[in-house]
């Protein structure tokens, strides 16, 4: 579970309770490094939950039912809030206007908009604003990813007024980086996508988002050893927010050749510097469009 799902679940459960609807924010998924130690220390957390036959479910940050929590029964889902594409028509046919699947940078943005719609922005505490801001930052890569919309920026600015900390992005991403550095092998394994998509894209594709690339690159040996244990045709997308760029790491010559043709850039010492911040899903989309 990443910070976007975590923050959105907690914030929406609070919103429903403010409206007099009993709700809990629940998940059995492991929390990833985007939910930093300081965020875990906040008062706001996921709720304990024991499934009840009378319960109904609102699904947040996912619309592919293959990834729903194990206790969720599809016939008891009453609402979906998500930004992932592919299942819009399915849920629209089942839930009508309660299928809120929109092209946007972060689900947290949609939750902020729901608070505003209900005239409940004054109920967003500093702790809740921090959670939601972190979610928007993480999902939009500090508002620099191509998926970032004007809605994400507007929602972020409103939350920023609540916490009054203009350097919060740097604080948040540095803490994320510290978590990754301390558990580099684990986080590489957790953030590895293994899928034979086509002949251009490597079957093993990792993505790490950090503030400063240099600290991570000092541990190149750990990266290589961890990925070589998974397979030979791998690539790491290292997103450096301090530089506002992506760096692709690949050791396999075929993977390097394919990426050089795709981006019209060159690898130097097994690293390719891209012109901008690129998300893994954006690279996959580019690879699919050029097959």
N, C-alpha and C positions, 0 to 999 in steps of 0.2 A: 504494500500500500504506500503510495507516495503522498506528498504533502497536499496536493490538490484534492485528492479524494478524502484525505483525513480532515482537512480544514472545511471542505464543503459539507461533509456529513455532519460534523459538529455544529457548524453555523446553521444549517438548514433545520436540524433537530431543535436548536434553540429558537429559531424563527417560528416553527410550528407550535412549540410550547407557549410562546408569547401570544399566539393566536388562540390558545385554549385547546390545542390538539396535542394529546399525549404522544410524545415521540422520543426515541432513543437513537443515538448515533452508534452503530455497531459494525464490526468487521472481525473476522478471524484471521485475516491476512497479516503476515509479518510486516513491520514498518521498515521502510528503506531509509537510506542515509539522508534523504531530503527532509526527513523529520528529525531535526537536530536535537542534541541533548537539551538545549535551552528551550526549545518548543515543547519537549516532553515534560519539562518542569512547570509549564503553565498550568493553571487551575483547570482549564478546559481540556477534557480528554474524552476518549471513546467510553461508552457505557458498558457495563456488564449486561449480559443478556442470556436468558433461557427461553428457547423457542416455545411459542404458545400457538395452538391451532387457530385461535381467533385473530392472530396478528395479521396485519397487512404490511406490504413492503414498498418502500420508495428506493429505487436503485440510482446511485450517483456515480458518475465518472466511468461508467461502463454500460454498453448496450448489447454486447455479445453475450448471450446467455451461457455460453461455455465457461465464462469467467465469473459467474455469479457465486456468491457464498453458498456453501453446501446446504444450509438450512432454508434457503429461499425456494418457495414454490411459485412457479410462474403464474398460476391462476390467481395468486394473491398479490400480485404486483399492481399497484394503483397509479404509479408515476415513475417516469424515467427522466433523469437530468444528466445529459452527457454532451460531449463535443466530438466523439469518435464517429466517423462516417461508416456507412455500410448496412446499417439496420434501421434506418429512418422509416422506411415505408412499412416494415413489419410492425414496429411499435406504434406508428401513427394509425394503422388499421385497427390495432387492439385498444389503444388508450386515447385516441383522438388528440385533444389539446393537452392532455397530460403527458404526452411524449414530447419533452423539451430537448430535442437533439439539434444543436445549432453549431455552425462553423465559427469557432471562437478560440482564443488562446488558452483560456482556463475555465474550468467549471466554477471556480471560486468567483469569477466575474459575474456569472449568471446568478449566483446566490446573493452577491452584493446588490444586483439589480432588483432581485425579489424583495430585499429589505427596503430598498428605496420605493418600490411599488406599493408596499404595505405601510409606507411612512414610518418605518421603524429603524432608520439609520442611527437615531440617538441611542438605540439599545445595543449598538455594537461597541463593546468595551475595548480597551486598549489591547488586552490579550487576544480577543477575537480578531481585531484588526491586524495584529501581528501574524496570526495564523493565515488569514486570507491574503495578506500582502505577500507572505512567503510563498504561498501557492501560486499566485500570479507571477511572481518573479521566477520561480522554478520552471513553470510550464512555458513561459515566454522567453526564457533565457535573458532575464533582466530587460524585458520589453524589446529585445533586439531580434528575436526569431521572426521569420517570415509569416508565421501564423498569427502574430500579434495583431489585434484589431484596435480600432479607436475605442471600442467599448472596454477593452482590457486596460488601456491607459487611463480612461476616465475613472473607472472603478478604483484603480490603484491610487490615483491622486486623491480621491475622496478618503480612502483609508489612511493615506499618508498624513492627512490633516488631523486625524485622530491620534496618531502616535508621535507626530512632530519629530521625526528623525530622518533627515535627508540622506544620511550615509548608511541607512539600514541595509540596502542591497549588498554593499561590500561586507558588512558584518555577517549577514546571513550566508553568503556564498563562501566566505573564509571559514565559517564553521562547518559548512558542508564539506569543504576541501579537507579540513582536518580529520573529519570522520572517514573520508575516503582514504587519506594517507595512512591512517592508523589501521585500516582494514582493507588494504589494496587488493589482496588476493580474493578475499570474500566478495568485495564489491564488483570486481571484474566478473567473477562467476555469476553473481546475481544479475548483472546488467548485460549478460551475453544473450543475444538472439541467434538461435540456430535454425536456419531455414534455407532450403535450396530454392531460391526464387527464380534465378535465371543464370545464364552463362557469364554475365557481366559482374554481378554482385557476389561477394564472397559469402559462403554458407555460414560462416561464424562472424558475427558483427556485434561489436561491443560499443557502448557509448558511455562516456563519463563527462559530467559537467563540473568544471572547477573554476576557481577565480584566477589562479596563476599556474600556468602549465609547468614552470620550471621545477617546482617541488616534485611533481608527479614524474617528470621525465628523468629525474635523478634516480628513480627506481625502475628504469626500463627493464632491467634484468628480471624483476618480479613479474612485470607485465608479460614479457616473452615466455617465461617459464610457465606461467599460469595458462596462457592461451595455447602454447604448444602442447600442453597436456590435454587440451580439448580437441585440437586438430591443427593442420598446417595452414589451411587457407582461411586465415582470419584477418580482420581489420578492426582497428580501434579508432573511433571518432572521439577525439579529445577536444571538448568545447571549452575554450579559454575566454571567460567573460571579461577579464582585464584587457585583453587584446581585442575582443569582439570578433574572434575568428575561430574556425575549426582547424584542427591539425589531424590528418589521417596518418596512422601508423600501420605499416604492413611490411612483413618480411618476405613473403612469397612473391616471386618475380611476376607470375601471372596476375596476381591481385594488383600489384603495382601498375602493370601495363594497362589493365582494364580501367583503373582509376585515372591514370594519366590521359587516356583517350576520352574518358567521360568528362573530366574537368579541364583538360588542356593545360595542366600544370605538371611539374616534375617532382619526383621524390628526391630528396637529398638526405643521405644517412637514414633511409627507411622512414622518412617523415615528409608528408606533403602539406604545405600551408595553403589553405583555401582563402578565397577573397572575402569571406564573410562567415557568420555563424550559420552552420548547417545542422539541422536535426537529422537523426538517423532516418526517420520516415520520409524526410525530404530527399535524402540521398537515394533511398529505395525507389521513390517515385521517379526521380531523374533516371535511374538505371532501367526502370521498366519502360519509360518513354523512349529510351534509346536502344532497345534490344532489336 
